[in-house]
């Protein structure tokens, strides 16, 4: 299951003999996706507990407000039978990506990011009984491998 799939850039890398469910919040976002898709919020999709082998959320978590983030992580845990793959921007310079409206003074992140993550903050989102096998970040790629 590819959460926040958009047009499917991430799931296009998955071999065709695997079934992929692409999921995003709007049907328009899913256009061009080559996999079966489902429109909806990922903290309320219709799949049952432990129904998929891998749930991936690539460049999604940094966009979610706190209450949605907590529900979303709980849903990832609920539907994943084996693996959860999380991908977030690595060491993003938050202040350099901020914009200011000169008329009203509103400040926002140009990519609509609500937060940034360190490796420890990302892994802390998951229950302690889960052991990271691989932690990846976009941008300047850093990888920690702790298993096969």
N, C-alpha and C positions, 0 to 999 in steps of 0.2 A: 504494500500500500504506500503510495507516494502522496504524502500530505503536503498541501501547498504546491502542487505539481506545476501550476501555470501551464505553459504550452508543452511541458514534458521534456525539458532539456536533460534533467537528471535520469528519468526513467528510460530515455532512448538508449542509455548505455547498458541497460539490462538485456540479456539475451532474449530473443523472441520466443523461446520455448518456456519462459516463465510468464505466468499470468500476473499482470500489474493492474491495480486499481488506482487510477489517478484521481485525486480529490482536491478541489479548491472551492472557494466561496461563491464564485460566479461562473455561469456557463460560458460567458464570453472569454474568460481567462483560459478556459480549457480548450478553446478552438485551436486546431493544429496539433493537439495531443494525439499520438498514435495508439494510445491504449484505451480500453474501456474506461469511462469516467463516471464520477459521481459528484454532483454539485451539493455543497453543504458545508457546514462548519465542522472542523475535525474534532470538536468536543461534543459531538452528538450524532455520529454516523450510525447506521443501522446494523453494523456487523457485530456478531457475538463475541464473547470473551474468548481469547486466544484463537482467533479465527484466521490470522495470517502469520506467515513465517517471519516476515521482515516488515517493519514500519519505518519509513524514512521521512524526515522533515528537514529538507535542505533550504537554508536561508529563510526560515519561517519564524523561529522562536524569538528573534530580536524584534519582530514586528508586533508581538502580542502584549496587551496590557496585563498586569499582574493577575487579576482574577481569571482571565481567559487562559493564561499560561499554565496556571495550576490545574485547571480542568483539562487542558490539552495534554499535559504530561500524564495525567491519570488515564486519559483515553488511550494514549500510546501504550501504556502499561497493560491496559485492559485487553486490547485486541492483539497484541504481539504474542505469538507463541514462542518465538526464539530470540529475535534480534530487534534492537532499536538503533537506527542510524540517525544521528543528529549532526547537522552541519550549520555552523554559525560563522559570521565574519571574525577574523582573528586580529586582535589588537587594532581595531578600527579607531582612527583618531576622531573621536566624537565631535570635538569642537570645530574641527576643520570641515565637518559635514553639516554644520548648522546654517540655517538661513533666517533672515530677519525681514519682515514686511515693514518697509519704511513708512507706510501709512498708518497701520494699526499697532505695530510693535510686536506682533505675534512671532514667536521663535519656534522653529521646527527642524527636525533632521530631514535633509533632502531625500533620503531613502525611506523616511517614515520609521526609522528604528527607534524603539522605546528603550533599549538597553544594549550594552555590550557585554561580552563574556570573557572570562579567563577560563583556562582548562578546569580549574577547581570549581568555579561557579557553574560551569556547564554540567560537570559530573555530579555536583551536589543537588541538581534538580531531580535526580533519579534516586530511588530507594537504595539504602546502603548495601542491601544484599545483592545488588547488581554490580558486577565487576566489569569495568571497561576493558574491552579487548583492543579497541583502536579509537583514538580521539583525533579527529581531523578538524581543521579550520580552513575557511576560504581566505583569499588574500595571500599573505605570506604563509605558505603551507608549513605547518609543523605537525609531525605525527609521533604519537607515543604508542608503541606496541607492547602489550603485556600478555601475550598468549599466541596461540596458533590461529 
